[in-house]
Amino acid sequence: MLTYLGNFFIEKIKIFVSSLSFFSYPLAILDIFIVAALFYWLYLLLKGTRGIRILIGLMILGIGLLFSHLLNLIALTWVLRSFLAVAVIAIPIIFQPELRRALEKLGRTNIKSFLKGDKQLQNIVSTISEAAEVLAKNKIGALIVIKKKTGLEDYIETGTLINAQLSSKLILNLFYPHSPLHDGAIIIEGEKIIAAGCTLPLLETDQGFKYGTRHKAALGISTETDALTLVISEEKGTISLAVEGKLITDIKPKELPNYLLKFLRLKNHKLK
């Protein structure tokens, strides 16, 4: 049976490939490349949001429809085709927040965003490190999330939008004990503080029992995204850094810039 199905699909693929006539349609490769680029852009847009799970579900249904059609499963094909038809109509409603952000992002496109140099990174690190040193010295608890590649829109929506220029003074004001936003996390993207007072997912494993709420939150978001999360302990005034589900503790203020530069420069650095 498996051999029959394998040969069946191979024959179908051969028919599809033979139908591609690059001589009569010389732009076929460009066409395929553009479609692939659009799907990749859509993936990057939805990555890190609830929308990616919905998109994966739709893709699974689409693959199921393809297989049912190839196997001539008439009833299953009809059911999946009808369901996908309704889903396509509902897509603008389901993905309304993501579509809005996509259009806003296109409207704000600036070529300078693609030319961020090391000097800008050093300025970001210097600003965050300066604020962290003051917070630690005064034992003011803080939770600072630095975005890398994974989208953090779901967490941004839980807080208050700031969208302000990054500065150490603003960070200190946001975490000041009497500030209404001091209990949550701030999310930094580039040279902007995007939001404050954000709620992060707590670490759910047994490892979380060793830490307080801020450290659990830092570990939680570091397991779900590639973000770099800085934690200032309110009790001890210590500095910790959460990366890929692991925590580097008791970082000295003078060492912090080197740690931040190290993990922000490397795209896929693995903690040992």
C-alpha positions as CSV (number, residue, x, y, z in Angstrom):
1,M,0.0,0.0,0.0
2,L,2.8,2.4,0.9
3,T,4.6,1.6,-2.3
4,Y,1.5,2.2,-4.3
5,L,0.9,5.6,-2.6
6,G,4.6,6.5,-3.1
7,N,4.5,5.7,-6.8
8,F,1.2,7.6,-7.1
9,F,2.5,10.8,-5.7
10,I,5.8,10.5,-7.7
11,E,3.7,10.3,-10.9
12,K,1.6,13.3,-9.9
13,I,4.8,15.3,-9.2
14,K,6.3,14.3,-12.6
15,I,3.1,15.5,-14.3
16,F,3.3,18.8,-12.4
17,V,7.0,19.3,-13.3
18,S,6.5,18.5,-16.9
19,S,3.7,21.0,-17.1
20,L,6.1,23.8,-16.2
21,S,7.3,25.1,-19.5
22,F,10.0,27.7,-18.9
23,F,10.3,28.3,-22.7
24,S,6.7,29.4,-23.0
25,Y,6.8,31.2,-19.6
26,P,10.4,32.5,-19.1
27,L,9.4,34.4,-15.9
28,A,8.3,31.3,-14.1
29,I,11.4,31.3,-11.8
30,L,10.9,35.0,-11.0
31,D,7.2,34.3,-10.3
32,I,8.0,31.5,-7.9
33,F,10.7,33.6,-6.2
34,I,8.3,36.5,-5.6
35,V,5.6,34.2,-4.2
36,A,8.2,32.5,-1.9
37,A,9.5,36.0,-0.7
38,L,5.9,37.1,0.0
39,F,5.3,34.0,2.1
40,Y,8.6,34.5,4.0
41,W,7.7,38.1,4.7
42,L,4.3,37.0,6.0
43,Y,6.1,34.5,8.3
44,L,8.4,37.1,9.7
45,L,5.4,39.4,10.3
46,L,3.5,36.8,12.2
47,K,6.4,35.2,14.0
48,G,6.1,35.5,17.7
49,T,2.4,36.3,17.6
50,R,-0.8,34.2,18.0
51,G,-1.4,34.6,14.3
52,I,1.4,32.2,13.4
53,R,-0.5,29.3,15.0
54,I,-3.6,30.2,13.0
55,L,-1.5,30.4,9.8
56,I,0.1,27.0,10.6
57,G,-3.4,25.5,11.1
58,L,-4.5,26.9,7.7
59,M,-1.4,25.4,6.0
60,I,-2.1,22.0,7.5
61,L,-5.7,22.2,6.2
62,G,-4.3,23.2,2.8
63,I,-1.9,20.3,2.7
64,G,-4.8,18.0,3.7
65,L,-6.9,19.3,0.8
66,L,-4.1,18.7,-1.6
67,F,-3.6,15.1,-0.5
68,S,-7.4,14.4,-0.5
69,H,-7.6,15.8,-4.0
70,L,-4.7,13.6,-5.2
71,L,-6.2,10.5,-3.6
72,N,-9.7,11.4,-5.1
73,L,-11.3,11.4,-1.6
74,I,-14.4,13.3,-2.8
75,A,-16.2,13.8,0.6
76,L,-13.1,14.9,2.5
77,T,-12.1,17.2,-0.4
78,W,-15.5,18.9,-0.3
79,V,-15.4,19.3,3.5
80,L,-11.9,20.8,3.5
81,R,-12.6,23.0,0.5
82,S,-15.7,24.4,2.1
83,F,-13.9,25.0,5.4
84,L,-11.0,26.8,3.7
85,A,-13.4,28.9,1.7
86,V,-15.0,30.2,5.0
87,A,-11.5,30.6,6.5
88,V,-10.3,32.7,3.6
89,I,-13.3,35.1,4.1
90,A,-12.5,35.2,7.8
91,I,-8.8,35.9,7.4
92,P,-9.2,39.8,7.3
93,I,-11.0,39.6,10.6
94,I,-8.7,37.0,12.3
95,F,-5.5,38.8,11.2
96,Q,-6.8,42.3,11.6
97,P,-4.1,43.4,14.2
98,E,-1.3,41.8,12.1
99,L,-2.5,43.4,8.9
100,R,-2.8,46.8,10.5
101,R,0.8,46.5,11.8
102,A,2.0,45.4,8.4
103,L,0.5,48.4,6.7
104,E,1.9,50.7,9.3
105,K,5.3,49.1,9.0
106,L,5.3,49.6,5.3
107,G,4.3,53.2,5.7
108,R,7.2,53.8,8.2
109,T,9.8,52.0,6.1
110,N,13.1,53.9,6.3
111,I,16.3,52.8,4.6
112,K,18.3,53.9,7.7
113,S,16.7,51.0,9.6
114,F,18.7,48.7,7.3
115,L,22.0,50.5,8.0
116,K,22.3,50.2,11.7
117,G,25.9,50.1,12.6
118,D,27.9,49.1,15.6
119,K,28.0,52.6,16.9
120,Q,24.3,52.6,17.3
121,L,24.4,49.3,19.1
122,Q,27.1,50.6,21.5
123,N,24.9,53.6,22.3
124,I,22.0,51.3,23.1
125,V,24.1,49.1,25.3
126,S,25.7,52.1,27.0
127,T,22.3,53.7,27.8
128,I,20.8,50.4,29.2
129,S,23.9,49.7,31.2
130,E,24.0,53.2,32.7
131,A,20.4,52.8,33.8
132,A,20.9,49.3,35.1
133,E,23.9,50.4,37.3
134,V,21.8,53.1,39.0
135,L,18.8,50.7,39.5
136,A,21.0,48.0,41.0
137,K,22.8,50.5,43.3
138,N,19.5,51.7,44.6
139,K,17.9,48.2,44.7
140,I,15.1,49.2,42.4
141,G,13.6,46.2,40.7
142,A,13.4,46.3,36.9
143,L,12.7,44.0,33.9
144,I,14.1,45.2,30.6
145,V,13.4,43.2,27.4
146,I,15.5,43.9,24.3
147,K,14.0,42.7,21.1
148,K,16.1,40.8,18.6
149,K,14.4,39.0,15.7
150,T,11.3,37.4,17.2
151,G,8.2,39.6,17.2
152,L,7.0,40.7,20.6
153,E,3.7,42.2,19.6
154,D,1.7,39.9,21.9
155,Y,3.6,41.2,24.9
156,I,3.6,44.8,23.8
157,E,-0.2,44.7,23.7
158,T,-0.4,43.8,27.4
159,G,1.3,47.1,28.5
160,T,1.2,50.8,27.7
161,L,2.6,52.0,24.4
162,I,5.5,54.5,25.0
163,N,7.2,54.7,21.6
164,A,9.8,57.1,23.0
165,Q,13.5,57.6,22.3
166,L,15.6,55.4,24.5
167,S,17.3,57.2,27.4
168,S,18.6,56.1,30.8
169,K,16.6,58.8,32.5
170,L,13.4,57.5,31.0
171,I,14.2,54.0,32.0
172,L,14.8,55.2,35.6
173,N,11.5,57.1,35.6
174,L,9.5,54.1,34.4
175,F,10.9,51.9,37.2
176,Y,10.7,54.4,39.9
177,P,8.8,52.7,42.8
178,H,5.9,55.2,42.7
179,S,5.5,55.0,38.9
180,P,2.3,53.2,37.8
181,L,4.3,51.2,35.3
182,H,7.2,50.1,37.5
183,D,5.8,46.5,38.2
184,G,5.8,45.4,34.5
185,A,8.5,45.0,31.9
186,I,9.7,47.6,29.4
187,I,10.3,46.4,25.8
188,I,13.1,48.0,23.8
189,E,13.4,47.8,20.0
190,G,16.4,49.5,18.5
191,E,16.7,53.0,20.0
192,K,13.1,53.1,21.1
193,I,11.2,52.1,24.2
194,I,8.1,50.6,22.6
195,A,6.1,49.8,25.7
196,A,6.1,49.7,29.5
197,G,4.2,47.9,32.2
198,C,4.1,44.7,30.0
199,T,3.2,41.3,31.3
200,L,5.5,38.4,30.4
201,P,4.9,34.7,30.6
202,L,6.3,33.0,33.7
203,L,8.6,30.0,33.6
204,E,6.5,26.9,34.1
205,T,9.2,24.3,34.8
206,D,10.6,23.3,38.2
207,Q,13.6,25.6,37.7
208,G,11.2,28.5,38.3
209,F,10.9,27.7,42.0
210,K,14.4,29.0,42.6
211,Y,13.6,32.5,41.4
212,G,11.3,35.5,42.1
213,T,8.6,36.7,39.8
214,R,10.8,39.0,37.7
215,H,13.4,36.3,37.1
216,K,10.6,33.8,36.2
217,A,9.2,36.3,33.7
218,A,12.7,36.9,32.2
219,L,13.2,33.1,31.8
220,G,9.7,32.7,30.5
221,I,10.0,35.1,27.6
222,S,13.6,33.9,26.9
223,T,12.3,30.4,26.2
224,E,9.5,31.6,23.9
225,T,11.5,34.2,22.0
226,D,15.1,35.2,21.2
227,A,14.8,38.4,23.2
228,L,17.5,39.4,25.7
229,T,16.1,40.2,29.1
230,L,17.8,42.1,31.9
231,V,16.6,41.7,35.5
232,I,17.4,43.9,38.5
233,S,16.7,42.3,41.8
234,E,14.8,44.5,44.2
235,E,15.9,42.5,47.2
236,K,19.6,42.1,46.5
237,G,20.3,44.8,43.9
238,T,21.9,42.2,41.6
239,I,21.9,42.2,37.8
240,S,21.0,39.1,35.8
241,L,20.6,38.3,32.1
242,A,18.1,35.8,30.6
243,V,19.1,34.2,27.3
244,E,17.5,31.2,25.6
245,G,15.9,29.9,28.8
246,K,19.1,30.3,30.9
247,L,20.0,32.9,33.5
248,I,23.4,34.5,34.0
249,T,23.4,35.9,37.5
250,D,25.4,38.3,39.6
251,I,26.7,40.3,36.7
252,K,28.9,43.3,37.8
253,P,27.8,46.7,36.3
254,K,31.2,47.0,34.6
255,E,30.7,43.6,32.9
256,L,27.2,44.2,31.7
257,P,28.1,46.2,28.5
258,N,30.3,43.3,27.4
259,Y,27.5,40.7,28.0
260,L,24.9,42.8,26.1
261,L,27.2,43.4,23.2
262,K,28.1,39.8,23.0
263,F,24.6,38.5,22.8
264,L,23.1,41.3,20.7
265,R,25.9,41.0,18.1
266,L,25.6,37.2,17.7
267,K,22.5,36.0,15.9
268,N,22.4,32.4,17.1
269,H,24.6,32.3,20.2
270,K,24.1,29.3,22.5
271,L,24.8,29.4,26.2
272,K,27.0,26.7,27.5
